[in-house]
Amino acid sequence: MTDDKALQEREMNPFCRDQNIAITLWNSLARRFLAGNRTRDTHAPTVRSRNDDSAKNMYYQDADFGIVDVVLEIANEKDVSPAQIALAGLLQQPGVTSPIIGASKMPHLDQAVAALDIELSSDECERLEAPYVPNKVLGHT
């Protein structure tokens, strides 16, 4: 775990939960990486993924694809989109009140709204968290 992420989880998130301060998540779908349109085998199926060097620096680690694998598995099991599973998992984290979804198309917004109705089991949430490894902070924070 990076020092920044360790400090955030050790200090900021628990403090916010303790003080009943809402947590807003920026980049909730990791530049649509968690929408499932990038896999280990297909790194550039969209215009953005072909041209977004920042995303390549942030999200193309093996652990990142491990998260995508689990998101895709659960989405297939529930017959919903990967973006809906990713958002549902974030919304079930204590203290999280509003992920910033970055919708650029109407279907993105529709999927985000539909994620509000998805209940994940504790097992499914654990599966989503298991492959997570914090990435280093790039750019401004």
DRENTIFI-307669 format. One line per field, with one value per residue (C-alpha): x, y, z. Coordinates in Angstrom, 1 decimal, decimal comma. Example, Ala and Ser with C-alpha at 12.3 -4.5 7.8 and 13.67 -1.06 7.14 Angstrom:
// residues 2
east = (12,3/13,7);
north = (-4,5/-1,1);
up = (7,8/7,1);
//
This chain:
// residues 141
east = (0,0/1,4/2,0/-0,7/-3,3/-2,3/-2,6/-6,0/-7,4/-5,8/-6,8/-9,2/-11,9/-12,3/-12,3/-15,0/-17,1/-16,6/-17,6/-20,5/-18,9/-19,9/-17,2/-17,5/-15,5/-13,7/-13,1/-15,4/-15,2/-11,5/-11,9/-14,4/-11,8/-14,3/-17,0/-15,4/-14,3/-10,7/-9,4/-6,0/-6,6/-8,2/-6,5/-7,8/-11,3/-12,4/-11,1/-10,4/-8,5/-6,3/-5,5/-5,6/-2,0/-2,9/-5,2/-2,5/-0,2/-2,9/-4,9/-3,1/-1,5/-2,2/-4,2/-6,3/-7,3/-8,0/-10,6/-12,1/-12,2/-14,3/-16,5/-17,2/-17,9/-20,4/-22,0/-22,5/-24,0/-26,5/-27,1/-26,2/-23,5/-20,0/-20,3/-23,4/-21,5/-18,6/-20,8/-23,0/-19,9/-18,7/-22,1/-22,2/-19,0/-19,6/-19,6/-19,7/-22,6/-21,9/-19,5/-18,6/-19,6/-18,3/-21,2/-20,6/-23,5/-27,1/-26,6/-23,8/-26,3/-29,0/-26,5/-25,4/-29,0/-29,8/-26,8/-28,8/-31,1/-28,3/-27,7/-24,4/-23,8/-21,0/-19,3/-19,6/-18,2/-15,3/-14,7/-14,5/-12,1/-9,8/-7,7/-7,4/-3,9/-3,7/-1,9/0,5/-0,9/-0,2/-0,6/-2,4/-4,4);
north = (0,0/3,4/5,9/8,3/5,5/4,1/7,5/8,1/4,8/5,0/8,6/10,3/7,7/6,4/10,0/11,0/7,9/8,7/12,3/11,5/13,4/12,2/10,7/11,7/9,5/11,1/9,0/6,2/4,1/4,8/6,5/3,9/1,2/-0,5/-0,4/-3,6/-2,4/-3,0/-6,5/-8,1/-9,1/-5,9/-2,8/-0,3/-1,0/2,7/6,0/7,1/4,0/4,3/7,9/8,2/7,9/9,0/6,1/3,7/5,1/4,7/1,6/-1,1/-3,0/-6,7/-6,0/-3,5/-6,2/-8,5/-6,1/-5,9/-9,7/-9,8/-6,9/-8,8/-12,0/-10,5/-8,4/-11,6/-13,4/-10,6/-9,8/-6,1/-3,9/-3,9/-0,2/-0,9/-3,5/-1,2/1,7/-0,6/-1,8/1,7/2,8/0,0/1,2/2,9/6,7/6,9/9,1/10,2/8,8/11,2/9,1/11,2/10,3/11,5/9,5/9,0/5,2/6,0/8,0/5,3/2,6/4,8/5,3/1,6/0,8/2,3/-0,7/-3,3/-5,0/-6,9/-9,6/-9,4/-12,2/-10,2/-7,0/-9,1/-10,5/-6,9/-5,8/-8,8/-7,9/-4,2/-2,8/1,0/2,7/5,5/9,0/10,6/14,3/16,6/15,6);
up = (0,0/-0,9/1,9/0,5/0,3/3,7/5,3/3,6/4,7/8,2/8,8/6,4/5,6/9,1/10,4/7,9/8,9/12,6/12,1/9,8/6,9/3,5/1,2/-2,5/-4,8/-7,8/-10,9/-9,6/-12,8/-13,2/-16,6/-17,6/-17,0/-14,6/-17,3/-18,6/-22,0/-21,3/-20,5/-20,5/-24,1/-25,4/-24,2/-26,7/-28,0/-27,6/-28,9/-25,4/-24,4/-27,5/-26,7/-22,9/-21,8/-18,3/-17,9/-19,2/-16,5/-13,8/-14,5/-16,5/-13,7/-13,2/-10,1/-12,0/-14,5/-11,5/-10,4/-13,9/-14,0/-10,8/-11,9/-15,2/-13,4/-11,0/-13,8/-15,8/-12,7/-12,1/-15,8/-15,4/-16,8/-15,3/-14,6/-12,5/-10,4/-9,9/-8,8/-6,6/-4,8/-4,2/-3,0/-0,4/1,2/4,6/4,3/0,6/-0,5/-4,0/-6,6/-9,4/-12,5/-15,3/-17,6/-21,2/-22,8/-21,7/-21,3/-18,8/-16,7/-17,0/-15,8/-12,9/-11,8/-12,2/-9,9/-7,0/-7,1/-7,0/-3,7/-3,5/-0,9/1,5/-0,4/-3,7/-2,0/-0,6/-4,1/-5,5/-2,8/-2,8/-5,9/-5,0/-4,7/-4,4/-7,3/-6,8/-7,0/-10,4/-11,3/-8,9/-5,9);
//
